[in-house]
Amino acid sequence: VQASSEYTPDDPFNLGTMYGYQNFDRAFVYNLFFVYSPPVFKGQSGFMGRALGGWTFASVFTAGSALPFELYTTTGDGQEYGAGDNVNFFGNENAIEISPTPSGHAYYNRPSGSLPVNLFKDGVDAISNFRNPILGLDTKDGGNGNLFGLPYWNLDFSIRKNILMLEHFSLEFQGVFANVLNHNQFQDPDYITGLFNPSTFGALGNGSAQEQLGGDRQIELGLRVRF
């Protein structure tokens, strides 16, 4: 497909300018899945057997390191090196960091400690630590991005209880908890973040709405009859 046909080299005379991290460059990914059925009271004999037997616990834990993201320039996504006009054609041009800038966490608004949440410790004031790339001075533009967003993690959990009523008849209760810890996982900054928009610089989610990956905790309850 022509999904990226509007993208052009940042500097047509030096293709190496675009060398850098790619949008799939996630260094670490970890997934853990387990199912555990306690071995006690498997036969569910008597009252204690029905109360303490027939349990099953399962969980899925996922975690990963951050992905690079594009920090737009004053013009948005073009023209800094004289290439794409940023109307019909675009590049992957990134703002250049001119001083160390604490980032990579979900920093709450200072000094109130409330929303909005920003990738940078200094919030929108961190914009003063970046500048546009300069043709002839900057030889690398960072590929998909010079900065990395947020790492992620999530824990899902399920619990089942089987109650043996008769030899060929049983009830099974189940609870499934998506994001069981209700962990708030903000999205990385999107296209709103850049030198061209100081009011939302570094904002997580989509600026005005602090979007999350995976959403809030969700609970699903179920009952199954086996016969």
ROLO-981980 format. One record per residue: residue number from 1; residue in three letters; x, y, z of N, C-alpha, C in turn. Coordinates in pm, 1 decimal. Each point is the difference from the previous one (the first is absolute). Example, Ala and Ser with C-alpha at 12.3 -4.5 7.8 and 13.67 -1.06 7.14 Angstrom:
REM residues 2
{1, 'ALA', {1319.0, -569.0, 780.0}, {-89.0, 119.0, 0.0}, {90.0, 120.0, 0.0}},
{2, 'SER', {-35.0, 105.0, -72.0}, {82.0, 119.0, 6.0}, {-77.0, 109.0, 73.0}},
REM end
This chain:
REM residues 227
{1, 'VAL', {83.9, -119.2, 0.0}, {-83.9, 119.2, 0.0}, {87.5, 124.3, 0.0}},
{2, 'GLN', {-59.7, 110.6, -39.3}, {73.0, 127.1, -2.5}, {-20.0, 74.9, 131.8}},
{3, 'ALA', {17.3, -71.9, 111.0}, {-29.5, 58.1, 130.3}, {96.5, 112.4, 36.9}},
{4, 'SER', {120.4, -2.6, -52.2}, {98.3, 102.8, 36.5}, {50.8, 73.3, -124.4}},
{5, 'SER', {-83.0, 5.9, -104.1}, {45.6, 58.5, -125.7}, {20.7, 150.1, 9.9}},
{6, 'GLU', {-57.2, 64.3, 103.5}, {17.2, 144.4, 14.1}, {125.0, 36.5, 78.8}},
{7, 'TYR', {72.7, -100.7, 49.6}, {119.2, 28.6, 79.1}, {123.0, 7.3, -90.4}},
{8, 'THR', {83.5, 99.0, 26.4}, {118.9, 23.0, -80.8}, {122.3, -0.4, 90.1}},
{9, 'PRO', {119.5, -15.4, -57.0}, {121.8, 10.9, 81.4}, {11.0, 139.3, 61.7}},
{10, 'ASP', {49.9, 5.8, 123.4}, {18.9, 130.4, 64.3}, {97.1, 85.5, -80.3}},
{11, 'ASP', {107.8, -61.8, -42.2}, {101.9, 69.5, -79.6}, {31.2, -87.1, -121.5}},
{12, 'PRO', {-53.9, 32.2, -117.8}, {20.9, -83.5, -118.6}, {147.3, -13.7, -39.0}},
{13, 'PHE', {84.9, 91.3, 45.2}, {141.3, -4.7, -35.0}, {82.2, -78.1, 102.0}},
{14, 'ASN', {-63.8, -43.9, 109.4}, {68.7, -79.4, 101.5}, {-102.3, -90.3, 67.9}},
{15, 'LEU', {-20.7, -118.9, -56.0}, {-101.4, -90.2, 52.9}, {32.0, -46.3, 141.7}},
{16, 'GLY', {128.4, 6.0, 37.4}, {39.1, -39.7, 134.9}, {-55.0, 90.3, 108.0}},
{17, 'THR', {-51.9, 116.4, -38.6}, {-58.4, 91.2, 97.6}, {-115.8, -66.2, 74.7}},
{18, 'MET', {-70.4, -89.4, -66.4}, {-117.3, -63.7, 60.8}, {36.1, -122.0, 83.6}},
{19, 'TYR', {128.9, -32.4, 8.9}, {39.7, -119.3, 75.0}, {-34.7, 17.7, 148.2}},
{20, 'GLY', {-59.6, -103.8, 60.1}, {-34.7, 7.7, 142.1}, {-94.4, -111.9, 38.2}},
{21, 'TYR', {-65.2, 16.4, 113.0}, {-93.1, -101.0, 49.9}, {-121.4, -10.6, -91.9}},
{22, 'GLN', {-52.2, -122.8, -11.5}, {-120.3, -24.2, -78.4}, {-120.7, -15.4, 91.6}},
{23, 'ASN', {-121.0, 8.6, -57.3}, {-119.4, 0.4, 84.3}, {-31.7, -135.0, 61.7}},
{24, 'PHE', {75.3, -105.5, -37.0}, {-19.8, -131.4, 62.2}, {112.9, -33.5, 96.9}},
{25, 'ASP', {84.6, 97.1, 32.6}, {120.8, -25.5, 77.5}, {-31.6, -6.6, 149.4}},
{26, 'ARG', {-69.7, -106.0, 40.7}, {-26.3, -24.9, 141.3}, {102.1, -101.8, 48.3}},
{27, 'ALA', {88.3, 39.7, 90.0}, {114.3, -83.3, 35.1}, {-39.0, -124.5, 80.0}},
{28, 'PHE', {-95.4, 12.4, 91.9}, {-32.9, -111.5, 88.7}, {-151.4, -21.0, 5.2}},
{29, 'VAL', {-40.6, -126.7, -11.5}, {-140.5, -39.4, 13.1}, {-4.3, -124.8, 87.5}},
{30, 'TYR', {-89.9, -0.6, 97.7}, {-10.4, -114.3, 91.2}, {-147.2, -36.2, 17.8}},
{31, 'ASN', {-31.7, -127.6, -17.5}, {-136.0, -50.4, 18.6}, {4.5, -121.2, 92.1}},
{32, 'LEU', {-87.4, -2.5, 99.7}, {-7.8, -111.6, 93.2}, {-145.2, -46.0, 9.5}},
{33, 'PHE', {-21.0, -130.9, -15.2}, {-133.6, -57.5, 9.3}, {4.8, -121.7, 90.4}},
{34, 'PHE', {-93.7, -10.4, 92.3}, {-3.0, -119.7, 83.8}, {-143.9, -38.8, 32.7}},
{35, 'VAL', {-19.0, -128.5, 21.7}, {-127.3, -56.0, 46.7}, {32.1, -92.2, 116.7}},
{36, 'TYR', {-69.6, 17.8, 111.7}, {29.0, -81.0, 118.5}, {-129.6, -50.9, 60.4}},
{37, 'SER', {-5.8, -131.1, 17.9}, {-112.3, -64.9, 67.9}, {54.8, -69.1, 124.3}},
{38, 'PRO', {-30.5, 47.5, 119.2}, {50.3, -64.4, 122.0}, {-36.0, -147.9, 2.4}},
{39, 'PRO', {94.3, -84.4, 37.5}, {-24.8, -144.9, -6.0}, {-86.7, -52.9, 114.2}},
{40, 'VAL', {-33.3, 82.7, 98.7}, {-74.3, -48.8, 116.8}, {-148.1, -16.0, -32.7}},
{41, 'PHE', {-62.2, -98.2, 62.4}, {-144.2, -24.8, -9.3}, {-49.0, -8.7, -144.8}},
{42, 'LYS', {75.9, -69.5, -84.5}, {-42.7, -13.1, -138.9}, {-134.2, -70.1, -13.4}},
{43, 'GLY', {-25.3, -97.9, 88.5}, {-125.6, -73.4, -8.0}, {-116.3, 74.6, 58.9}},
{44, 'GLN', {24.7, 111.3, 70.5}, {-103.4, 82.6, 62.7}, {-91.5, -83.4, 89.5}},
{45, 'SER', {59.6, -80.8, 82.9}, {-76.7, -83.7, 91.4}, {-38.3, 80.4, 124.2}},
{46, 'GLY', {-127.6, -1.6, 33.1}, {-47.4, 67.1, 118.9}, {-7.3, 150.8, -15.9}},
{47, 'PHE', {-38.6, 66.8, 109.2}, {-16.0, 146.0, -5.3}, {133.3, 69.9, -22.8}},
{48, 'MET', {105.3, -43.6, 71.6}, {131.2, 62.6, -14.9}, {54.2, -21.7, -140.5}},
{49, 'GLY', {-25.4, -116.2, -57.4}, {47.2, -27.4, -134.8}, {-64.5, 90.3, -102.8}},
{50, 'ARG', {-131.9, 23.7, 16.0}, {-68.2, 88.4, -94.3}, {39.6, 146.7, 19.5}},
{51, 'ALA', {36.3, 37.3, 122.0}, {38.8, 138.1, 25.9}, {143.5, 28.3, -43.9}},
{52, 'LEU', {91.0, -94.4, 22.8}, {142.4, 24.6, -25.2}, {50.2, -62.3, -130.1}},
{53, 'GLY', {-77.5, -86.1, -62.0}, {42.6, -62.8, -124.2}, {-62.3, 65.9, -121.7}},
{54, 'GLY', {53.1, -29.6, -117.9}, {-58.0, 48.0, -124.8}, {38.3, 141.1, -39.9}},
{55, 'TRP', {103.0, 56.3, 62.2}, {43.5, 135.6, -34.2}, {103.9, -3.3, -111.6}},
{56, 'THR', {-6.4, 98.6, -87.9}, {100.6, 17.4, -105.4}, {31.8, 148.8, -12.6}},
{57, 'PHE', {129.5, 31.7, -0.3}, {45.4, 138.5, -12.2}, {86.1, 13.3, -125.8}},
{58, 'ALA', {-19.9, 108.4, -72.5}, {79.1, 22.7, -120.7}, {30.9, 148.5, -11.9}},
{59, 'SER', {113.2, 29.9, -62.1}, {39.1, 139.6, -13.9}, {88.6, 17.3, -122.8}},
{60, 'VAL', {-5.7, 121.0, -56.3}, {87.0, 38.4, -110.8}, {66.3, 132.3, 38.8}},
{61, 'PHE', {132.7, 0.5, 2.5}, {75.6, 121.9, 29.2}, {82.2, 35.5, -122.9}},
{62, 'THR', {-11.8, 124.2, -45.0}, {76.6, 47.6, -114.8}, {75.6, 125.9, 37.9}},
{63, 'ALA', {119.6, 14.8, -53.9}, {80.6, 119.4, 26.1}, {93.0, 22.0, -118.1}},
{64, 'GLY', {38.9, 123.5, -20.0}, {91.2, 31.2, -109.8}, {63.2, 136.2, 19.3}},
{65, 'SER', {113.4, 17.9, -62.8}, {68.0, 128.9, 5.3}, {-64.2, 97.0, -98.7}},
{66, 'ALA', {45.1, 123.1, 3.2}, {-64.1, 106.8, -76.3}, {36.3, -5.3, -148.0}},
{67, 'LEU', {-84.3, 63.4, -80.2}, {23.7, 17.8, -142.7}, {42.0, 145.0, -28.0}},
{68, 'PRO', {79.4, 21.4, -104.6}, {31.5, 138.1, -37.6}, {-122.1, 69.3, -58.4}},
{69, 'PHE', {-6.6, 129.4, 14.9}, {-109.5, 75.7, -58.8}, {56.5, 127.0, -62.4}},
{70, 'GLU', {-71.4, 51.5, -96.7}, {45.9, 119.3, -72.3}, {-37.6, 126.0, 76.1}},
{71, 'LEU', {96.9, 85.0, 24.4}, {-22.8, 129.2, 63.8}, {5.9, 105.5, -109.7}},
{72, 'TYR', {-116.1, 48.4, -39.0}, {-11.5, 83.3, -118.7}, {73.6, 133.7, 14.9}},
{73, 'THR', {38.0, 53.4, -113.1}, {67.7, 129.1, -4.8}, {-103.1, 113.0, -8.0}},
{74, 'THR', {48.6, 122.7, -14.0}, {-89.8, 114.7, -9.2}, {-91.0, -9.3, -121.4}},
{75, 'THR', {51.4, -53.4, -109.7}, {-80.5, -12.1, -121.5}, {-86.9, -125.9, 0.9}},
{76, 'GLY', {14.9, -83.1, 101.4}, {-80.9, -120.9, 8.5}, {78.4, -122.4, -39.0}},
{77, 'ASP', {21.8, -21.5, -128.8}, {67.0, -122.5, -43.9}, {64.5, 18.7, -136.7}},
{78, 'GLY', {61.1, 113.9, -21.7}, {64.1, 20.8, -129.0}, {67.4, 134.5, -10.3}},
{79, 'GLN', {75.7, 18.5, -106.8}, {60.8, 126.6, -41.5}, {128.5, 36.9, 74.3}},
{80, 'GLU', {29.2, -65.3, 114.4}, {118.9, 40.6, 74.0}, {127.1, -20.3, -81.7}},
{81, 'TYR', {1.1, -101.8, -83.4}, {116.0, -26.1, -85.2}, {-28.7, 36.4, -146.0}},
{82, 'GLY', {-110.4, 66.9, -23.1}, {-33.0, 40.6, -135.4}, {-70.7, -105.7, -80.6}},
{83, 'ALA', {-52.7, -103.4, 63.6}, {-65.7, -108.8, -72.7}, {-151.3, 20.7, -1.8}},
{84, 'GLY', {-78.9, -96.9, 51.8}, {-145.3, 3.1, -8.4}, {-59.9, 132.0, 45.5}},
{85, 'ASP', {-108.6, 42.0, -68.0}, {-59.7, 131.1, 28.1}, {-94.9, -1.9, 119.5}},
{86, 'ASN', {-20.5, -117.6, 60.7}, {-85.0, -15.7, 118.0}, {-147.1, 24.8, -31.5}},
{87, 'VAL', {-36.4, 3.7, -126.3}, {-139.5, 11.2, -42.2}, {-38.1, -124.8, -78.2}},
{88, 'ASN', {77.1, -28.2, -103.2}, {-22.5, -119.4, -80.8}, {102.5, -109.3, 26.6}},
{89, 'PHE', {117.1, 39.4, 48.6}, {106.7, -96.3, 25.3}, {61.9, 28.7, 136.1}},
{90, 'PHE', {42.2, -108.6, 66.5}, {47.2, 11.1, 137.0}, {130.4, -76.8, 16.3}},
{91, 'GLY', {72.8, 31.3, 107.5}, {120.8, -72.7, 34.7}, {-15.2, -63.0, 137.6}},
{92, 'ASN', {110.6, -34.2, 61.7}, {1.0, -47.3, 138.4}, {98.0, 84.6, 79.1}},
{93, 'GLU', {-22.8, 128.3, -1.6}, {93.8, 92.2, 62.4}, {-32.1, 19.2, 147.3}},
{94, 'ASN', {103.9, -4.3, 83.3}, {-16.4, 10.3, 143.9}, {65.4, 125.4, 53.8}},
{95, 'ALA', {-60.9, 55.1, 104.1}, {63.7, 109.5, 72.2}, {127.3, -51.8, 67.0}},
{96, 'ILE', {98.6, 85.3, 11.8}, {130.3, -36.8, 54.7}, {7.1, 41.8, 146.7}},
{97, 'GLU', {40.8, -92.9, 85.3}, {15.9, 30.5, 142.2}, {129.1, 77.1, 21.7}},
{98, 'ILE', {-7.9, 115.2, 64.7}, {118.5, 83.2, 19.4}, {49.7, -3.4, 143.5}},
{99, 'SER', {-75.0, -60.1, 90.8}, {45.9, -18.2, 138.0}, {-71.3, -121.2, 57.4}},
{100, 'PRO', {61.4, -71.3, 96.2}, {-62.2, -120.3, 56.8}, {-139.0, 30.3, 55.5}},
{101, 'THR', {-97.5, -82.2, -40.1}, {-139.6, 24.3, 36.7}, {-58.0, -124.8, 63.7}},
{102, 'PRO', {-26.8, 1.8, 132.2}, {-60.9, -118.1, 63.8}, {-132.5, -35.0, -66.0}},
{103, 'SER', {-11.0, -125.2, -44.0}, {-121.2, -43.4, -69.7}, {-14.5, -150.1, 16.5}},
{104, 'GLY', {-103.3, -56.0, -63.8}, {-20.5, -144.3, 0.7}, {-90.0, -50.0, 111.8}},
{105, 'HIS', {-65.5, 90.9, 73.7}, {-94.5, -37.2, 104.6}, {-128.4, 79.8, -18.7}},
{106, 'ALA', {-102.4, -40.7, 72.5}, {-125.2, 75.0, -1.1}, {5.3, 101.9, 112.8}},
{107, 'TYR', {46.6, 118.8, -32.4}, {12.5, 105.7, 100.2}, {-131.4, 77.9, 8.1}},
{108, 'TYR', {-53.4, 10.6, 120.8}, {-122.5, 76.9, 18.2}, {30.6, 149.1, 5.1}},
{109, 'ASN', {-99.9, 78.1, -30.2}, {15.0, 143.8, -13.9}, {58.5, 62.4, 126.6}},
{110, 'ARG', {97.6, 86.6, -19.6}, {58.7, 70.8, 114.5}, {-68.0, 136.6, 16.6}},
{111, 'PRO', {-17.2, 50.7, 121.6}, {29.7, -66.4, 128.1}, {-119.9, -73.2, 58.8}},
{112, 'SER', {-113.0, -2.6, -71.5}, {-123.3, -54.6, 57.1}, {2.9, -150.7, 14.3}},
{113, 'GLY', {84.9, -68.7, -80.4}, {4.0, -145.6, 4.6}, {-122.1, -64.9, -60.8}},
{114, 'SER', {-68.1, 68.7, -89.7}, {-121.7, -52.7, -61.6}, {16.1, -2.3, -151.1}},
{115, 'LEU', {-110.4, -25.4, -71.2}, {2.1, 0.9, -145.6}, {23.7, 140.8, -51.4}},
{116, 'PRO', {54.8, 19.9, -119.2}, {40.4, -103.6, -95.3}, {133.8, -64.0, 35.9}},
{117, 'VAL', {28.2, -113.3, -63.5}, {122.5, -74.8, 24.3}, {93.8, 19.8, -117.5}},
{118, 'ASN', {129.2, 14.0, 29.4}, {97.8, 33.2, -102.3}, {114.9, -99.3, 1.2}},
{119, 'LEU', {57.7, -23.2, -116.2}, {116.2, -88.4, -10.7}, {123.2, 61.9, 64.4}},
{120, 'PHE', {5.2, 133.2, 5.9}, {117.3, 70.3, 51.1}, {-23.4, 47.4, 142.5}},
{121, 'LYS', {103.3, -8.2, 80.9}, {-9.9, 42.9, 138.8}, {-33.8, 148.4, 9.9}},
{122, 'ASP', {52.6, 79.1, -93.7}, {-26.0, 143.5, -0.3}, {-130.9, 36.7, -68.6}},
{123, 'GLY', {-77.5, -100.0, -44.0}, {-125.9, 27.5, -67.8}, {21.5, 74.0, -130.3}},
{124, 'VAL', {-92.7, 88.4, -33.7}, {9.4, 72.6, -126.7}, {121.2, 93.1, -2.8}},
{125, 'ASP', {56.4, 34.4, 117.6}, {118.5, 86.6, 3.6}, {122.1, -67.7, -60.7}},
{126, 'ALA', {-5.8, -132.8, -15.0}, {113.1, -72.9, -58.2}, {21.8, 36.7, -145.7}},
{127, 'ILE', {-94.3, 69.6, -59.9}, {15.4, 38.3, -140.7}, {122.8, 86.9, -21.2}},
{128, 'SER', {41.5, 71.6, 105.0}, {117.2, 87.1, -12.4}, {129.7, -79.3, -10.4}},
{129, 'ASN', {-5.3, -131.6, 24.8}, {119.3, -84.7, -9.1}, {16.9, -62.6, -137.6}},
{130, 'PHE', {-81.6, 40.9, -96.9}, {5.9, -57.0, -134.2}, {2.0, 112.8, -102.8}},
{131, 'ARG', {49.4, -32.7, -118.1}, {1.8, 95.2, -110.6}, {-20.5, -75.6, -129.5}},
{132, 'ASN', {-23.5, 75.0, -106.0}, {-10.1, -59.7, -132.8}, {137.5, -45.5, -48.4}},
{133, 'PRO', {4.6, -106.0, -81.4}, {128.2, -37.2, -61.4}, {46.8, 107.6, -96.7}},
{134, 'ILE', {130.4, 12.0, -13.4}, {58.4, 104.2, -84.7}, {77.7, -65.8, -113.7}},
{135, 'LEU', {-37.8, 32.1, -122.2}, {66.1, -54.0, -117.5}, {145.9, 43.9, -0.6}},
{136, 'GLY', {90.3, -96.3, -17.0}, {142.5, 28.7, -1.3}, {66.3, -15.1, 135.3}},
{137, 'LEU', {-80.9, 0.6, 106.9}, {54.2, -16.6, 135.2}, {-34.3, -137.0, 57.9}},
{138, 'ASP', {-124.8, -41.1, -15.0}, {-44.9, -128.9, 52.5}, {2.2, -103.6, -111.4}},
{139, 'THR', {69.9, -108.8, 24.2}, {16.7, -102.9, -103.2}, {-88.5, -121.4, 22.2}},
{140, 'LYS', {-65.9, -10.1, 113.3}, {-89.5, -111.6, 28.3}, {-131.1, 54.0, 54.8}},
{141, 'ASP', {-109.1, -63.3, -43.8}, {-130.6, 49.9, 40.8}, {-81.1, -103.2, 77.8}},
{142, 'GLY', {58.8, -115.9, 27.8}, {-60.7, -91.0, 95.9}, {-101.0, -99.8, -50.2}},
{143, 'GLY', {-16.3, -15.4, -130.7}, {-95.2, -99.8, -48.1}, {-140.4, 27.8, 48.7}},
{144, 'ASN', {-60.5, -98.3, 64.9}, {-136.3, 17.5, 49.2}, {-4.8, 83.5, 127.1}},
{145, 'GLY', {114.3, 24.3, 62.4}, {-0.3, 81.6, 120.3}, {129.4, -11.0, 77.6}},
{146, 'ASN', {41.0, 108.4, 63.3}, {118.9, 1.3, 85.1}, {-32.5, -32.3, 145.0}},
{147, 'LEU', {-127.1, 13.4, 38.1}, {-43.5, -23.4, 136.7}, {-89.4, -122.8, 7.5}},
{148, 'PHE', {-3.2, -60.2, 118.1}, {-85.4, -116.6, 22.5}, {-114.4, 38.1, 93.1}},
{149, 'GLY', {-113.7, -61.4, -24.0}, {-119.2, 27.8, 78.2}, {-2.9, -76.8, 130.7}},
{150, 'LEU', {-113.2, -62.5, 28.3}, {-20.0, -67.6, 127.9}, {12.3, -151.4, -14.3}},
{151, 'PRO', {66.2, -65.5, 96.0}, {-11.4, -146.4, 6.5}, {-142.8, -36.3, 40.6}},
{152, 'TYR', {-35.6, -125.0, -17.6}, {-136.7, -39.9, 32.7}, {1.4, -129.5, 79.9}},
{153, 'TRP', {-105.7, -20.6, 77.3}, {-25.1, -129.5, 63.4}, {-148.8, -11.7, 31.1}},
{154, 'ASN', {-47.5, -123.6, 4.1}, {-141.0, -24.5, 27.0}, {-16.6, -139.4, 59.2}},
{155, 'LEU', {-98.3, -14.4, 87.9}, {-27.6, -128.1, 63.7}, {-148.5, -31.9, -11.1}},
{156, 'ASP', {-32.0, -112.4, -64.2}, {-136.4, -52.4, -6.4}, {-8.1, -122.7, 90.6}},
{157, 'PHE', {-119.1, -29.2, 49.0}, {-13.5, -109.1, 96.9}, {-138.4, -62.9, -13.6}},
{158, 'SER', {-6.3, -130.5, 20.5}, {-129.7, -68.4, 1.5}, {-1.3, -103.3, 112.0}},
{159, 'ILE', {-118.8, -22.9, 51.2}, {-18.9, -98.8, 106.3}, {-125.2, -81.2, -31.1}},
{160, 'ARG', {9.5, -130.9, 19.6}, {-114.2, -87.8, -24.0}, {-22.2, -90.1, 120.9}},
{161, 'LYS', {-124.9, -28.5, 27.5}, {-35.3, -91.6, 109.7}, {-101.8, -100.0, -51.5}},
{162, 'ASN', {39.5, -126.5, 1.2}, {-88.2, -108.2, -43.0}, {-58.4, -66.7, 124.1}},
{163, 'ILE', {-131.7, -12.4, 1.4}, {-68.4, -64.5, 112.6}, {-67.9, -125.9, -51.3}},
{164, 'LEU', {45.3, -115.2, 50.0}, {-56.0, -127.4, -42.2}, {-128.8, -25.9, 78.2}},
{165, 'MET', {-112.2, 5.8, -69.8}, {-129.8, -19.1, 64.7}, {-37.8, -147.8, 6.2}},
{166, 'LEU', {4.4, -66.3, -115.4}, {-24.5, -142.6, -11.3}, {111.1, -59.9, -84.1}},
{167, 'GLU', {-2.9, -127.2, -21.2}, {108.5, -67.1, -72.2}, {16.6, 55.4, -140.4}},
{168, 'HIS', {-109.4, 30.9, -69.3}, {6.8, 50.8, -136.4}, {-60.9, 139.9, -10.4}},
{169, 'PHE', {0.4, 74.7, 108.2}, {-59.4, 134.3, -0.7}, {84.3, 91.9, 87.6}},
{170, 'SER', {43.1, 112.7, -55.1}, {81.9, 94.4, 76.1}, {-27.4, 142.4, -47.0}},
{171, 'LEU', {33.2, 95.4, 87.0}, {-9.2, 142.4, -30.8}, {140.6, 59.1, -2.0}},
{172, 'GLU', {20.2, 92.8, -90.0}, {130.4, 66.4, -7.3}, {-21.5, 151.1, -4.1}},
{173, 'PHE', {55.6, 70.3, 98.3}, {-2.0, 145.9, 4.2}, {134.7, 51.4, -48.7}},
{174, 'GLN', {-3.6, 108.9, -76.4}, {124.3, 54.8, -54.3}, {-1.1, 151.9, 6.7}},
{175, 'GLY', {114.4, 56.0, 33.4}, {20.2, 144.3, -3.2}, {125.5, 32.2, -78.4}},
{176, 'VAL', {-12.5, 87.5, -98.1}, {113.8, 40.8, -82.6}, {22.6, 149.2, 23.3}},
{177, 'PHE', {123.2, 36.4, 36.2}, {34.0, 138.0, 32.5}, {107.2, 48.8, -97.7}},
{178, 'ALA', {-39.9, 85.7, -92.6}, {95.6, 62.5, -91.3}, {57.5, 123.5, 68.4}},
{179, 'ASN', {133.4, 11.8, 0.4}, {67.5, 107.4, 73.8}, {-43.4, -4.1, 145.8}},
{180, 'VAL', {23.3, -114.1, 65.5}, {-52.9, -25.8, 133.6}, {47.4, 103.2, 102.7}},
{181, 'LEU', {118.7, 55.8, -17.2}, {51.7, 99.5, 93.7}, {-41.0, 141.8, -36.5}},
{182, 'ASN', {-79.0, 12.5, -106.9}, {-45.1, 131.6, -47.6}, {118.4, 93.2, -23.1}},
{183, 'HIS', {104.1, -56.9, -57.9}, {123.1, 75.9, -26.2}, {-24.1, 102.7, -110.0}},
{184, 'ASN', {38.5, 122.1, 26.0}, {-18.8, 110.0, -94.8}, {117.8, 3.6, -97.7}},
{185, 'GLN', {-21.5, -45.3, -122.2}, {105.4, -5.2, -100.7}, {-28.9, 104.1, -107.2}},
{186, 'PHE', {62.7, 116.6, 10.6}, {-23.7, 105.9, -97.1}, {64.8, -32.1, -134.6}},
{187, 'GLN', {-58.6, 52.1, -105.2}, {58.9, -11.3, -132.6}, {115.0, 99.1, -15.7}},
{188, 'ASP', {89.4, -32.4, -92.1}, {108.9, 91.3, -32.6}, {-55.2, 126.8, -64.2}},
{189, 'PRO', {78.9, 106.4, -0.7}, {-43.0, 120.5, -73.0}, {-26.7, -32.4, -145.7}},
{190, 'ASP', {-95.0, 70.9, -59.8}, {-31.9, -23.7, -140.0}, {37.4, 122.0, -82.8}},
{191, 'TYR', {-63.6, 15.0, -114.9}, {40.0, 103.6, -94.8}, {-20.1, 141.6, 52.8}},
{192, 'ILE', {-76.1, 15.7, 108.8}, {-19.9, 133.9, 55.1}, {128.3, 51.8, 64.3}},
{193, 'THR', {88.6, -93.0, 38.8}, {119.9, 39.5, 72.7}, {109.1, 47.4, -95.0}},
{194, 'GLY', {41.6, 123.5, 18.5}, {107.1, 54.2, -82.7}, {24.5, 145.5, 31.2}},
{195, 'LEU', {103.5, 54.7, -61.4}, {34.7, 139.2, 23.7}, {-105.7, 95.3, -53.4}},
{196, 'PHE', {-85.5, -47.6, -89.2}, {-101.3, 86.2, -59.7}, {-120.4, 20.1, 91.5}},
{197, 'ASN', {-7.7, -75.1, 109.7}, {-116.1, 10.9, 87.9}, {46.2, 1.0, 146.0}},
{198, 'PRO', {46.9, 113.3, 50.4}, {54.4, 6.0, 136.0}, {-100.0, -36.2, 108.9}},
{199, 'SER', {-129.0, 19.6, -22.6}, {-99.6, -21.5, 105.3}, {-18.1, -147.0, 35.3}},
{200, 'THR', {30.9, -92.5, -92.1}, {-16.0, -142.7, 26.9}, {132.0, -74.7, -15.5}},
{201, 'PHE', {111.2, 69.7, 7.8}, {130.4, -63.1, -20.4}, {21.5, -110.5, 103.7}},
{202, 'GLY', {25.8, -121.4, -48.3}, {27.0, -113.7, 87.4}, {-120.9, -62.8, 64.2}},
{203, 'ALA', {-122.0, 47.8, -33.3}, {-120.6, -53.3, 63.3}, {-19.7, -146.4, -37.5}},
{204, 'LEU', {-36.8, -81.2, 96.8}, {-24.7, -141.2, -24.2}, {-143.8, -19.9, -43.7}},
{205, 'GLY', {-23.0, -106.9, -75.7}, {-131.5, -21.2, -57.9}, {-13.8, 86.9, -123.1}},
{206, 'ASN', {-116.9, 55.7, -21.9}, {-19.3, 84.9, -117.6}, {-17.9, 146.8, 40.0}},
{207, 'GLY', {69.1, 40.1, 105.1}, {-3.9, 140.0, 39.8}, {-112.1, 28.7, 97.6}},
{208, 'SER', {-120.3, 30.0, -51.3}, {-109.8, 38.6, 88.7}, {-54.1, -119.8, 77.5}},
{209, 'ALA', {-14.5, -114.7, -66.5}, {-48.7, -120.5, 67.5}, {118.8, -90.0, 31.7}},
{210, 'GLN', {20.5, -28.6, 126.8}, {114.2, -82.1, 40.9}, {-32.9, -147.5, -25.4}},
{211, 'GLU', {23.7, -45.3, -120.8}, {-36.5, -135.3, -39.1}, {93.9, -102.8, 62.7}},
{212, 'GLN', {-55.8, -118.7, 22.8}, {77.0, -108.2, 58.0}, {7.1, -116.1, -98.1}},
{213, 'LEU', {103.2, -81.5, 17.3}, {8.8, -126.0, -72.6}, {-68.2, -107.2, 84.4}},
{214, 'GLY', {-96.8, -68.2, -56.4}, {-66.5, -106.7, 72.4}, {-120.1, 44.0, 80.8}},
{215, 'GLY', {-9.0, 126.7, 34.7}, {-116.8, 49.5, 70.8}, {-1.3, -33.8, 147.8}},
{216, 'ASP', {-112.4, 30.2, 64.8}, {-16.7, -26.1, 142.5}, {-24.7, -148.2, 24.9}},
{217, 'ARG', {0.1, -36.2, 127.4}, {-28.6, -137.9, 36.8}, {-138.9, -39.3, -51.0}},
{218, 'GLN', {-8.2, -119.8, -57.1}, {-127.7, -54.6, -45.4}, {-19.6, -137.2, 63.8}},
{219, 'ILE', {-121.7, -26.2, 45.7}, {-31.5, -125.0, 69.6}, {-113.4, -70.3, -72.9}},
{220, 'GLU', {20.4, -127.6, -26.7}, {-104.2, -81.3, -64.5}, {-25.2, -121.7, 87.0}},
{221, 'LEU', {-127.7, -21.0, 37.2}, {-37.9, -111.9, 83.7}, {-82.3, -99.6, -82.4}},
{222, 'GLY', {18.0, -126.9, 29.2}, {-71.1, -101.3, -77.0}, {-38.1, -121.3, 84.5}},
{223, 'LEU', {-100.8, -70.7, -45.6}, {-45.6, -123.1, 64.0}, {-22.2, -104.6, -107.3}},
{224, 'ARG', {58.0, -116.6, 21.0}, {-14.9, -110.7, -95.6}, {-56.7, -121.4, 74.5}},
{225, 'VAL', {-95.3, -65.1, -62.5}, {-59.1, -122.9, 53.3}, {52.8, -117.7, -81.9}},
{226, 'ARG', {59.1, -94.6, 65.5}, {52.8, -119.7, -68.3}, {-87.0, -121.1, 38.2}},
{227, 'PHE', {-42.3, -74.9, -103.1}, {-80.0, -119.9, 26.7}, {24.6, -103.0, -108.9}},
REM end
